[in-house]
Amino acid sequence: MQVKKIQEATRAYRQHLERERFFRNRYKWEMLRGFQRHWDLESPNLAQMYDRSLQSSHTRRWWKGENYQPKAMMIQFMEQSPDFARRAFQDLYNEDKDLEGRISRFQFSCDVLLEEYKKAHPLRIDNNHFHSDNAMISLYLGLRYPQQSTVIFYEDFRAFLQKIGTRQLPQVYEYERCFKICRALHNFVKKDEALLALHHSKLELERDYLADSLWLIQDFYEWGAKNL
């Protein structure tokens, strides 16, 4: 990454926020607060808790689309095998263990859950749990640990990194490296106090997640991929 290009991108993003009278991406911080309030792996009804934690009309496109139903499938898994699904998320969120290993085991658990689901519903045509790419797993991690990770939409992330002069781009499944880059970018962006104040002013105390998080970088790279 080239410092000059990052600084130029940061200024351009600040100017974008200054011009934007209605902060159309505020739903991300609303979703984050909702997840932080409702997520509880000790809940007796795991599927209901999961559904409530990801409840947002604005972000449905992140987990519901044509031939893309990761949330719906996870709810099916949790209703069928709640204890197994609970352990899968507990392991995914165990920061004492290696990140890549946690993600690999979580994906394997989803494979197992899918096979169990197909055996229990032989007439159903569902044959994908939609957790093999990096979008949903990084979303789970970003919602649970927003200071350490955020959702990675790889094509936008890669395009943004190219625009700020990154020579060695992370591969699509290099989660730890993607998050590390986001944290480095966050350190740059935080130096722009005017940007932070402007962004904070667009959030609402009773509705949105207000603590420092890498979700600002998610918004930054998503905007930059299309506008720089």
C-alpha positions in Angstrom: 0.0 0.0 0.0 1.2 3.5 -0.8 0.8 6.0 2.0 0.2 8.9 -0.3 -2.6 7.1 -2.1 -4.2 6.0 1.2 -4.2 9.6 2.3 -5.7 10.8 -0.9 -8.4 8.1 -0.7 -9.1 9.1 2.9 -9.6 12.7 2.0 -11.9 11.7 -0.9 -13.9 9.5 1.4 -14.3 12.4 3.9 -15.4 14.7 1.2 -18.0 12.1 0.1 -19.3 11.9 3.7 -19.5 15.7 3.8 -21.6 15.8 0.6 -23.9 12.9 1.6 -26.8 14.5 3.5 -28.4 11.1 4.1 -26.0 8.4 5.3 -27.3 5.5 3.3 -24.9 3.0 4.8 -25.9 3.6 8.4 -27.8 0.3 8.4 -24.4 -1.5 8.8 -23.9 0.1 12.3 -27.6 -0.6 13.1 -27.1 -4.2 12.2 -23.9 -4.4 14.3 -25.6 -3.0 17.3 -28.5 -5.5 16.9 -26.1 -8.4 16.7 -24.1 -7.3 19.7 -27.4 -7.0 21.7 -29.0 -10.3 20.7 -26.2 -12.8 20.0 -26.1 -15.4 22.8 -24.9 -18.9 22.1 -26.4 -20.0 25.5 -29.8 -19.3 24.2 -32.1 -22.3 24.5 -33.6 -21.6 21.0 -30.4 -21.2 18.9 -32.2 -20.7 15.6 -34.5 -18.0 16.9 -31.6 -16.2 18.5 -29.6 -16.4 15.2 -32.5 -15.1 13.2 -33.0 -12.2 15.6 -29.3 -11.3 15.6 -29.3 -11.0 11.8 -32.6 -9.2 11.5 -32.4 -6.3 9.1 -34.5 -5.4 6.1 -31.6 -3.3 4.6 -29.0 -6.0 4.7 -31.0 -9.0 3.4 -29.0 -8.9 0.2 -25.9 -10.0 2.2 -27.6 -13.3 3.1 -30.5 -13.7 0.7 -30.5 -13.6 -3.0 -31.2 -15.7 -6.1 -29.5 -19.1 -5.5 -28.0 -17.7 -2.3 -29.6 -18.5 1.0 -26.9 -18.9 3.8 -29.0 -17.5 6.6 -32.0 -19.7 5.7 -29.8 -22.8 5.5 -28.1 -22.0 8.9 -31.5 -21.7 10.5 -32.4 -25.2 9.1 -29.2 -26.6 10.5 -29.8 -25.0 13.9 -33.3 -26.3 14.1 -32.1 -29.8 13.2 -28.8 -30.1 15.1 -28.7 -27.2 17.6 -25.9 -28.6 19.8 -23.6 -29.4 16.8 -24.2 -25.9 15.3 -23.7 -24.3 18.7 -20.3 -26.0 19.1 -19.3 -24.9 15.5 -19.9 -21.3 16.4 -18.2 -21.6 19.8 -15.1 -22.9 18.0 -15.3 -20.2 15.3 -15.3 -17.5 18.0 -12.6 -19.0 20.2 -9.8 -16.4 19.7 -7.3 -18.7 21.6 -7.2 -20.8 18.5 -5.7 -20.2 15.1 -8.0 -18.2 12.8 -7.5 -20.2 9.6 -8.0 -23.5 11.6 -11.2 -22.2 13.1 -12.6 -21.2 9.7 -11.6 -24.5 8.1 -13.4 -26.4 10.9 -16.4 -24.2 10.7 -16.7 -24.9 7.0 -16.3 -28.6 7.6 -19.0 -28.5 10.3 -21.3 -26.8 7.7 -20.5 -29.7 5.3 -21.5 -32.2 8.0 -24.7 -30.3 8.8 -25.6 -30.2 5.1 -25.2 -34.0 4.8 -27.3 -34.6 7.8 -29.9 -32.2 6.4 -30.0 -33.9 3.0 -30.4 -37.3 4.7 -33.3 -36.0 6.8 -34.9 -34.4 3.8 -34.2 -36.7 0.8 -36.8 -35.0 -1.4 -35.3 -31.5 -1.0 -33.0 -30.2 -3.6 -30.8 -28.1 -1.3 -27.2 -29.0 -1.9 -25.3 -25.9 -0.7 -24.8 -24.3 2.7 -23.3 -21.1 1.1 -20.5 -20.8 3.7 -17.6 -21.9 1.4 -16.7 -18.4 0.3 -15.4 -15.6 2.6 -18.5 -13.4 2.8 -20.7 -15.0 5.5 -17.8 -16.3 7.7 -16.1 -12.9 7.7 -19.6 -11.4 8.4 -19.9 -13.6 11.5 -16.5 -12.6 12.7 -16.9 -9.0 11.9 -20.2 -8.8 13.8 -18.8 -10.7 16.8 -15.4 -9.0 17.0 -15.8 -5.7 15.1 -12.5 -4.2 16.4 -10.5 -7.1 14.9 -12.4 -8.0 11.7 -15.1 -7.0 9.3 -17.0 -8.5 6.4 -14.9 -9.0 3.3 -16.5 -8.7 -0.1 -13.4 -9.9 -1.9 -13.9 -8.4 -5.3 -14.5 -4.9 -3.9 -11.7 -5.3 -1.4 -9.2 -6.4 -4.0 -10.2 -3.5 -6.4 -9.7 -1.0 -3.6 -6.3 -2.4 -2.7 -5.2 -2.1 -6.3 -6.3 1.5 -6.4 -4.2 2.4 -3.3 -1.1 0.8 -4.8 -1.0 -2.6 -3.1 1.4 -4.8 -4.9 1.0 -8.2 -3.2 -2.7 -8.7 -3.0 -4.2 -11.2 -0.5 -5.8 -14.3 -2.0 -9.5 -14.8 -1.6 -9.2 -17.1 1.4 -6.4 -15.4 3.3 -8.7 -14.2 6.0 -6.0 -13.2 8.5 -4.1 -11.2 5.9 -7.3 -9.4 4.8 -8.2 -8.5 8.4 -4.6 -7.4 9.1 -4.8 -5.1 6.1 -8.1 -3.7 7.4 -6.5 -3.0 10.8 -3.6 -1.2 9.1 -5.9 0.9 7.0 -7.9 1.7 10.2 -4.8 3.1 11.8 -4.4 5.4 8.8 -8.0 6.5 8.8 -8.1 7.2 12.5 -5.5 9.9 12.0 -8.1 11.9 10.2 -10.0 13.2 13.2 -12.4 15.3 11.1 -13.5 12.2 9.2 -14.1 10.3 12.4 -16.1 13.1 13.9 -18.1 13.5 10.7 -18.8 9.8 10.5 -19.8 9.6 14.2 -22.2 12.5 13.7 -24.2 10.4 11.2 -24.9 7.7 13.7 -27.7 7.7 16.4 -27.1 6.9 20.0 -30.1 4.8 20.6 -29.9 2.9 17.3 -26.4 2.3 16.1 -23.1 0.8 17.2 -20.9 3.7 18.2 -17.7 2.1 19.4 -14.6 2.1 17.3 -14.6 -0.7 14.7 -13.3 -2.0 11.4 -16.7 -1.5 9.9 -15.6 2.0 8.9 -12.9 0.3 6.8 -15.5 -1.9 5.2 -17.5 1.1 4.2 -14.3 2.8 3.1 -13.1 0.0 0.8 -16.6 -0.7 -0.6 -17.0 3.0 -1.5 -13.4 3.3 -2.8 -13.7 0.3 -5.1 -16.4 2.0 -7.0 -15.5 5.7 -6.8 -11.8 6.2 -6.7 
